[in-house]
């Protein structure tokens, strides 16, 4: 699984950081960035929670 964040959609509201702090952070522009591009299988539920919780649907999980 690969995590992608669409910077055109991201508003930097940090919901993903709250839902999956081990997987996301905000960069200097307050935009979400994945801290781990290809997380381990154990992190799938956390990644899905963040993707589903993103109010702008800016997070995609590929693979």
C-alpha positions, 0 to 999 in steps of 0.5 A, a space after each residue: 500500500 502506498 499513501 498519497 496526499 493530493 496537495 490541491 485538495 489538502 487544507 492542512 486541517 490535520 485530521 489525518 495527523 489526529 487519526 494516524 499520528 504515526 503516518 502523517 505530519 504537516 509540512 512547513 506549509 501546513 499541508 499533510 505529508 505521509 511520514 511513511 510512503 509504504 507503511 507496513 500491513 499492520 498500519 493499514 487500519 490506521 491509514 484507512 481511518 485517516 483516508 476516510 476521515 479526511 474532510 477533503 478526501 485528499 488522501 488516497 491509498 494505492 495498492 
